[in-house]
């Protein structure tokens, strides 16, 4: 990860965790996917986040996925390790492991289910930074999943904590993102966590996109980010219009159900998931396939 004064920019894939038909983690395919993303221009690889099925991998698997990703990337691109938990102690332990094996940054989601207050969120992330601050922290606000919502002032407080260098803003609310971009200190990065609105966030001054769509269209997402970050509205929107059906229909069911099916359809990995995640419904298969075809991915 680059220094806080020069934050990472571009397309950061929220990588799926490939699994064998028996549900075990398919580490060989994980390595293949990492190589493919590097070849396709992905700027950073994020592992074991929401799209990587962090809720259903156990702690040993979680750590091994991070270790394998770091080893396979071999410093060719940075690895952003998902280390979030609704227990501060567990989040610290995951981050310490990620730091030990050489991850470049950690993604830390707002604690979910237990609904911490704004002060609780601040203390949670501050404690992680104090314990693992040498591993740069990207906050992750996704109230649609975590229920708790990190408010603007809390982000600004945390932006002053050493080691906290950015946020994945996944609400899709561009006005909210604009206020963040306007008010955060220099060197603090604002990344989109919402593919449909990512181009707008970058054109407003954000630094990149932590993307589900990049799992199936890594080259196009890289090019979209390059264009948007350069202020090339025409080219950015040309790619955005091409990818809009994918952005939309990869969320026709809960992520990562549609993207796992899409990747299976493209021959990238098996579509296997662990319960309580279930395969894409038969009714939605032509919807997702149609989106892939509309974008020229099939």
C-alpha angles and dihedrals in degrees: 000000000000122000121280089254090061107032124196112269137193138033115357111184117220089217123215119233106238116220137192119241090264090058097253118135112269101220094173091059090044088059091047092051092051091052090048093051091051090050091048094053103255106165099211135003120226116198136191097014126127092295089047090060095243092168093063104039115086123237094262092051091044090056094043092052089055092046094049092046092052092046094048095045088052091192092302088120130003120265118222106201119210104227102159125136138159087239113072092209092053092048089052092050092051091048092049089053092047090051092048094054094046108261113164099221142353129236111214118191125207105267109268134217097008092070103217119203121246089265090049090052091049093050091045095055093038090055091050091049092049091050099041107011093135085072104067114241126222111193117221121210114187108149092174087072106021096042089211111094122209106225125221095254091050091054090051091050091050092047086068093056113099111248096026102109108161152349137239101221106200103167093097088224106136095190088055091048091050091055089051093048089047097049109033117100122262111280095027108119127220113202127185118240093185117078098201093057100029095101090055093049091051093047087054091056106278120144103231150310131277095209143199091184089059088071089073102021107033097151093049093046090050090050092046091053093046090052096044094047090050091051092245095148095173095056094038092053093044089060092039092056090049092051100040094098089053093046089052103040098043082074098047084112129016114302126281095026097082097039092050089052091046092051091049090050089052092049094245098120142333118284093232119141134172125245134296082040110076132193121277111279116256090240091060098045094086089046093058093039090051090053091051091049093046089055093047094247094124 
